[in-house]
Amino acid sequence: MTHFDPESQGDVAELAPEDGEEGVIRPEFVADVADAVAAEDPDEVRRLAGELHEADLATLIENLPSDSRPKLIELMGRDFDFAALTEVDSNIRDQIFEELQTRTVAEGMSELEPDDALVLLEDFNRKEQSEILEAMPAIERVALQRSLEYPENSAGRLMQTTLVTAPPFWTAGQMIDFLRDAPEEDLPESFFEIFVVDPAHRLLGTVFLDQLLRVNAQAELGNILDTDRRRIDVDEDREDVARLFQRYNLISAPVVDRAERLVGVVTIDDVVDVIREEADEEIKALGGVSPSEELSDSIWWTAKSRFLWLFVNLITAFIASSVLGIFQNQLQKMVALAVLAPIVASQGGNAATQTMTVVVRALATRQLTKLNTWRVIGREVFVGGLNGAIFGIITGVGALFWFGLPGLGIVIAFAMVTNLLAGALGGILIPLALHRLRIDPAVSSGAFVTTVTDCVGYGSFLTFATLWFGLR
């Protein structure tokens, strides 16, 4: 597996753009690599891309022409780090795998940590998985087959299975000697602790490497181990694992089965990927975008995936517009109402979106509980009322100077307070209700909340205007 050497010289320096932004590759560098691939010059390809970090290599792959991507991997041979493929869009990864031979994929996966290899293996159907596994060495094959047996999105799919274990009667000196003399392929690529286990491989505790180096060489591991370590059940959902890391500031955590036998370890780099993916899904869901949508998706697929959400929003827009239909006589008599009504509805919608975003995020991270729900509702209502009063005064003064009607300023001020209060309530109560019904509030809240603020905004403003000016 290759890694970026910051002291290395040559064309790797061309990665840095003029503005110093990390992870951006110069177009000239991509063009040079594409030319080397087109010329089928493996030496030049390795010279240009052989020292790239996996993340930068992934960026390079995404920017190459589609027909050059699999050729790049074949030309680099064993110098290509397959971990880079875990960083690219799934569509690009699928296209690459369609062109590569099974043996090439199997050899590349064999060089990866089990958790990274599993990410790639999950892209294939069962038949293809079997073919790839059969082409892999026995040790790697067995580890991946065992991981595939765990539920999707569980800790078992997330964990690394390459561990450093020791019996409790070993001394610190023996452990250090073992680590020094062990072949590199028998140890994890990086690790932070030694797992102390009994003869049945049940976890007794852990010894961190810094502690191992500080104690007397004759100290037995059983006497210095930490038994109060947070343990993760192998079937635990990966979102719960991420919350555990965040709550207790962990850098790694052992994974055990129902018999308390040690089966793997989850490290912080795996959890960072989970947090990023979950945040990405939540942001897309709030915008009505499919969680699986990628920048590399086709125009037709993207349009089709967004159609349903847009259709739902169209229906809710008709509902909101029907409120205006009720007051069409009033709108014809006073044009100012038609000009100002969208301001009230829009401001309420913006305020509701702010509340809804905070609440949906709090529900996703389980920060919003039965203990603090009413306090949060009260806070949001108070904030909505306060902002409603402030913006009511501002818009009321603006309407007064715009149209010269003092009563119109008062009407819009009252309507603004009403709609921002409605937005605050809708922004918190709708996600809570959907969550209670086991419906994802990130996906469904937006349309309902917008409908509430539009209907209340238009309805309250035009109702107050009708009562104030006596319009019929």
C-alpha positions in Angstrom: 0.0 0.0 0.0 1.5 3.3 -1.0 1.4 6.5 1.0 2.2 10.1 0.3 5.6 11.3 1.4 5.6 15.0 2.2 9.4 15.1 1.6 9.1 13.6 -1.9 9.9 15.8 -4.9 8.7 15.8 -8.4 5.3 16.1 -10.0 3.4 15.4 -6.8 4.0 19.1 -6.0 1.7 19.9 -8.9 -1.2 18.9 -6.8 -1.1 22.1 -4.8 -3.3 24.8 -6.5 -2.5 28.4 -6.5 -4.9 29.2 -3.6 -3.5 26.4 -1.4 -6.8 24.6 -1.1 -6.2 21.0 0.0 -7.5 18.1 -2.1 -7.6 20.1 -5.4 -5.6 18.8 -8.3 -4.3 21.1 -11.1 -5.9 20.5 -14.5 -2.4 20.3 -16.0 -1.5 17.4 -13.7 -4.7 15.5 -14.7 -3.9 16.1 -18.3 -0.4 14.8 -17.9 -1.7 11.6 -16.2 -4.3 11.1 -18.9 -1.7 11.4 -21.6 0.6 8.9 -19.9 -2.4 6.5 -19.6 -3.3 7.0 -23.2 0.3 6.3 -24.2 0.2 3.1 -22.0 3.4 4.2 -20.3 3.4 2.5 -16.8 6.7 4.1 -15.7 5.4 7.6 -16.4 2.0 6.8 -14.7 3.8 5.5 -11.6 6.1 8.5 -11.6 3.2 10.9 -11.7 0.7 9.1 -9.4 2.6 6.5 -7.5 3.3 8.7 -4.4 -0.2 10.2 -4.1 -2.2 9.8 -0.9 -5.3 7.6 -1.3 -7.6 10.7 -1.0 -5.7 12.6 -3.7 -5.5 9.5 -5.9 -9.3 9.3 -5.6 -9.6 12.9 -6.7 -7.4 12.2 -9.6 -9.5 9.2 -10.7 -12.7 11.2 -10.5 -11.2 13.9 -12.8 -9.9 11.5 -15.4 -11.9 10.5 -18.5 -14.0 7.4 -17.8 -12.1 5.2 -20.1 -8.8 6.1 -18.5 -9.7 5.1 -14.9 -9.5 1.3 -15.2 -6.4 1.7 -17.4 -4.7 3.8 -14.7 -5.2 1.0 -12.2 -3.9 -1.7 -14.6 -0.8 0.4 -15.5 0.1 1.1 -11.9 -0.3 -2.6 -11.0 0.7 -3.4 -7.4 1.6 0.3 -6.8 -2.1 1.3 -7.0 -3.7 1.7 -3.6 -7.2 0.2 -3.8 -8.1 2.2 -0.7 -8.5 5.2 -3.0 -11.6 3.5 -4.5 -13.4 3.8 -1.2 -13.2 7.6 -1.6 -14.7 7.9 -5.0 -18.4 8.1 -6.0 -20.1 4.7 -6.0 -21.1 5.2 -9.7 -17.5 5.7 -10.7 -16.5 2.8 -8.6 -19.0 0.5 -10.4 -17.9 1.7 -13.8 -14.2 0.8 -12.9 -15.1 -2.6 -11.5 -17.0 -3.5 -14.7 -13.7 -3.1 -16.6 -11.3 -4.7 -14.2 -10.6 -8.5 -14.1 -11.8 -10.4 -11.0 -8.2 -11.4 -10.2 -7.1 -7.7 -10.2 -9.9 -6.7 -7.9 -9.1 -9.6 -5.5 -5.4 -8.9 -5.4 -6.1 -5.2 -4.6 -8.6 -6.0 -1.9 -6.2 -8.4 -0.3 -3.8 -5.5 0.5 -6.5 -3.5 2.3 -7.7 -3.5 5.9 -10.8 -5.7 6.2 -13.1 -2.8 6.8 -11.9 -1.0 3.6 -12.1 -4.2 1.6 -15.6 -4.7 2.8 -16.7 -1.3 1.5 -15.6 -2.3 -2.0 -17.0 -5.8 -1.7 -20.5 -4.6 -0.8 -20.7 -3.0 -4.3 -21.0 -6.5 -5.9 -23.8 -8.9 -6.1 -23.6 -12.3 -4.3 -22.2 -14.2 -7.3 -19.5 -11.6 -8.0 -18.6 -11.5 -4.3 -18.1 -15.3 -4.3 -15.9 -15.1 -7.3 -13.7 -12.3 -5.8 -13.5 -14.1 -2.4 -12.5 -17.4 -4.1 -9.6 -15.5 -5.8 -8.3 -14.1 -2.5 -5.9 -15.7 0.0 -7.6 -17.9 2.6 -6.9 -15.7 5.6 -8.4 -12.5 4.0 -11.2 -14.5 2.5 -12.4 -16.0 5.8 -12.2 -12.6 7.5 -14.4 -10.9 4.9 -16.9 -13.8 4.7 -17.3 -13.5 8.5 -17.9 -9.7 8.2 -20.5 -10.2 5.5 -22.6 -12.3 7.9 -23.2 -9.3 10.1 -26.2 -7.0 9.5 -25.7 -4.1 7.1 -24.8 -0.8 8.8 -23.8 -2.7 12.0 -20.5 -2.5 14.0 -19.6 -5.9 12.5 -19.4 -4.3 9.0 -17.5 -1.3 10.3 -14.9 -2.9 12.5 -11.3 -4.0 11.7 -10.6 -7.6 12.4 -6.8 -7.4 12.5 -6.0 -7.0 16.2 -3.1 -7.3 18.7 -4.1 -9.6 21.5 -2.2 -11.1 24.4 -2.8 -13.2 27.5 -2.9 -11.5 30.9 0.3 -13.3 32.2 2.5 -11.8 29.5 4.8 -9.0 30.8 5.2 -5.6 29.3 8.7 -6.6 28.1 7.4 -9.7 26.4 4.7 -7.7 24.7 7.2 -5.1 23.4 9.5 -7.8 22.1 6.6 -9.5 20.3 5.6 -6.2 18.6 9.2 -5.6 17.6 9.7 -9.0 16.1 6.3 -9.7 14.6 6.1 -9.6 10.7 4.6 -6.4 9.5 1.7 -8.2 7.7 0.6 -9.8 11.1 0.0 -6.4 12.7 -2.7 -3.8 11.9 -1.6 -0.9 9.8 -2.1 1.4 12.8 -3.3 0.6 16.4 -3.5 2.2 19.8 -3.9 -0.6 22.3 -3.3 -4.2 23.2 -6.3 -6.3 23.9 -5.9 -8.7 26.8 -8.0 -11.8 26.5 -8.6 -15.1 28.3 -8.1 -18.6 26.7 -11.7 -18.4 25.4 -10.8 -15.0 23.7 -13.1 -13.1 26.0 -12.0 -9.5 26.5 -10.5 -8.8 29.9 -9.4 -5.3 29.2 -6.9 -3.2 27.2 -3.5 -1.7 27.6 -2.7 1.4 25.7 0.7 1.7 24.0 1.8 4.7 25.9 1.1 2.9 29.2 2.9 -0.2 27.9 6.1 1.9 27.4 5.9 3.6 30.8 5.6 0.6 33.1 8.3 -1.8 34.4 9.3 -4.4 31.8 8.4 -7.2 34.4 4.8 -5.9 35.0 2.2 -8.3 33.9 -0.5 -7.1 31.5 -3.2 -8.5 33.7 -2.1 -6.0 36.5 -2.0 -2.9 34.3 -5.0 -3.4 32.0 -7.9 -1.0 31.9 -11.2 -3.0 32.5 -13.5 0.1 32.2 -13.4 0.3 28.4 -16.5 1.1 26.4 -17.4 -2.0 24.5 -19.5 -2.2 21.3 -21.8 -5.1 20.5 -21.1 -6.5 17.1 -24.8 -6.0 16.0 -25.0 -2.4 17.2 -26.0 0.2 14.6 -23.2 2.3 13.3 -25.0 5.5 14.1 -25.1 4.5 17.8 -21.3 3.6 17.5 -20.6 7.1 16.2 -22.6 8.7 19.0 -20.7 6.6 21.6 -17.4 7.9 20.1 -18.6 11.5 20.2 -20.0 11.3 23.7 -16.9 9.7 25.3 -14.2 11.1 23.1 -13.0 7.7 22.0 -10.2 7.0 19.5 -11.0 3.2 19.4 -13.3 0.7 21.0 -13.3 -3.1 21.1 -16.2 -5.0 19.5 -17.5 -8.1 21.2 -20.1 -10.8 20.4 -22.9 -11.9 22.7 -20.4 -14.2 24.5 -18.1 -11.2 25.2 -15.5 -12.7 22.8 -13.4 -10.1 21.1 -14.1 -10.0 17.4 -12.8 -6.6 16.2 -12.1 -3.0 16.9 -13.7 0.3 15.6 -11.3 3.2 15.2 -11.9 6.9 14.9 -11.1 7.1 11.2 -14.0 4.6 10.5 -16.4 6.7 12.7 -15.4 9.9 10.9 -16.6 8.3 7.7 -19.9 7.3 9.3 -20.5 10.8 10.7 -19.8 12.4 7.2 -22.1 9.9 5.5 -24.9 10.4 8.0 -24.6 14.2 7.8 -24.6 14.0 4.0 -27.8 11.9 4.0 -29.5 14.3 6.4 -28.6 17.4 4.3 -29.9 15.7 1.2 -33.1 14.5 2.9 -33.9 18.1 4.1 -33.6 19.2 0.5 -35.7 16.4 -0.9 -32.8 14.7 -2.6 -32.2 11.0 -2.6 -29.5 9.9 -0.1 -27.8 7.9 -2.9 -27.6 10.8 -5.3 -24.0 11.5 -6.5 -22.5 14.2 -8.8 -21.7 11.4 -11.3 -25.4 10.3 -11.7 -27.0 10.7 -15.1 -29.4 13.5 -16.0 -32.4 11.1 -16.3 -31.8 9.3 -13.0 -31.3 12.6 -11.2 -34.4 14.1 -12.6 -36.5 11.0 -11.9 -35.2 10.8 -8.3 -36.2 14.4 -7.6 -39.6 14.2 -9.3 -41.6 12.8 -6.4 -40.5 15.5 -3.9 -41.1 18.3 -6.4 -44.6 16.8 -7.1 -45.4 16.8 -3.3 -44.3 20.4 -3.1 -46.5 21.3 -6.1 -49.5 19.8 -4.3 -48.7 21.8 -1.1 -48.3 24.9 -3.2 -51.8 24.5 -4.6 -53.1 24.2 -1.0 -51.4 27.4 0.0 -52.7 29.2 -3.2 -56.2 28.1 -2.4 -56.0 30.4 0.7 -55.4 33.3 -1.7 -58.5 32.2 -3.7 -60.7 32.7 -0.6 -59.7 36.3 -0.5 -59.7 37.1 -4.2 -62.2 39.9 -3.8 -60.1 41.6 -1.1 -57.0 41.3 -3.3 -58.8 43.0 -6.2 -59.9 45.9 -4.1 -56.5 46.6 -2.5 -53.4 45.7 -4.7 -51.1 46.4 -1.7 -52.3 43.1 -0.1 -51.1 41.1 -3.1 -47.7 42.8 -2.9 -47.2 42.3 0.9 -48.8 38.9 1.5 -45.8 36.9 0.1 -43.5 38.8 2.5 -45.4 37.4 5.5 -45.5 33.9 4.1 -41.8 33.9 3.1 -40.5 35.2 6.5 -42.6 32.6 8.4 -41.2 29.9 6.1 -37.6 31.0 6.7 -38.1 31.0 10.5 -39.8 27.6 10.4 -36.9 26.2 8.4 -34.4 27.4 11.0 -36.4 25.7 13.8 -37.0 22.5 11.8 -33.3 22.2 11.0 -32.3 22.4 14.6 -35.0 20.0 15.7 -34.3 17.4 13.0 -30.6 17.5 13.8 -31.3 17.2 17.5 -33.6 14.1 16.9 -30.9 12.5 14.7 -28.3 12.9 17.4 -30.7 12.0 20.2 -30.1 15.3 21.9 -33.9 16.0 22.0 -35.4 13.7 24.6 -38.5 13.5 26.8 -36.6 15.4 29.5 -36.0 18.5 27.4 -38.8 18.5 24.8 -41.1 21.0 26.5 -38.3 23.3 27.3 -37.2 23.3 23.7 -40.8 23.9 22.5 -41.1 26.8 24.9 -37.8 28.3 23.8 -38.7 28.1 20.1 -42.1 29.7 20.6 -40.5 32.5 22.6 -37.9 33.0 19.9 -40.6 33.0 17.2 -42.7 35.5 19.1 -39.7 37.8 19.8 -38.5 37.7 16.1 -42.1 38.1 15.0 -42.5 41.3 17.1 -39.2 42.8 15.8 -39.8 42.0 12.1 -43.5 43.0 12.5 -42.4 46.4 13.5 -39.8 46.6 10.7 -42.3 45.5 8.0 -45.1 47.6 9.5 -42.9 50.7 9.2 -41.8 49.7 5.7 -45.5 49.2 4.6 -46.4 52.6 6.1 -43.8 54.4 4.0 -44.4 52.3 0.9 -48.2 52.7 0.7 -48.9 55.5 3.1 -51.6 53.5 5.0 -51.0 53.4 8.8 -53.5 50.6 9.2 -51.7 48.4 6.7 -48.5 48.6 8.8 -50.4 47.4 11.9 -52.1 44.6 9.9 -48.8 43.2 8.5 -47.2 43.6 12.0 -49.8 41.4 13.6 -49.7 38.9 10.7 -45.9 38.7 11.0 -46.1 37.8 14.7 -48.8 35.2 14.1 -46.9 33.5 11.2 -43.5 33.4 13.0 -45.2 31.8 16.0 -46.9 29.3 13.7 -43.5 28.7 12.0 -41.9 28.0 15.4 -44.6 25.6 16.4 -44.7 23.9 13.0 -41.0 23.6 12.8 -40.8 21.7 16.1 -44.1 19.9 16.4 -44.2 18.4 12.9 -40.8 16.8 13.1 -41.7 15.5 16.6 -45.0 14.0 15.3 -43.3 12.4 12.3 -40.6 11.0 14.5 -43.2 9.5 16.9 -44.9 7.9 13.8 -41.5 6.4 12.9 -41.3 8.5 9.7 -38.0 10.2 8.9 -38.5 13.8 9.8 -35.6 14.9 7.6 -37.4 13.6 4.5 -41.0 14.7 5.2 -41.0 17.8 7.4 -40.1 20.4 4.8 -43.3 20.2 2.7 -45.6 20.1 5.7 -43.9 23.0 7.5 -43.9 25.2 4.4 -47.6 24.5 3.8 -48.3 25.6 7.4 -46.4 28.9 7.2 -47.8 29.7 3.7 -51.4 29.0 4.8 -51.1 30.8 8.1 -49.1 33.7 6.5 -51.6 34.4 3.7 -54.6 33.6 5.9 -53.7 35.7 8.9 -52.6 38.7 6.8 -55.7 38.8 4.6 -58.0 38.1 7.5 -56.6 40.9 9.6 -56.8 43.2 6.5 -60.4 42.3 5.9 -61.3 43.0 9.6 -59.3 46.2 9.7 -60.4 47.8 6.4 -63.8 46.2 6.2 -63.1 44.6 2.9 -65.7 42.1 1.6 
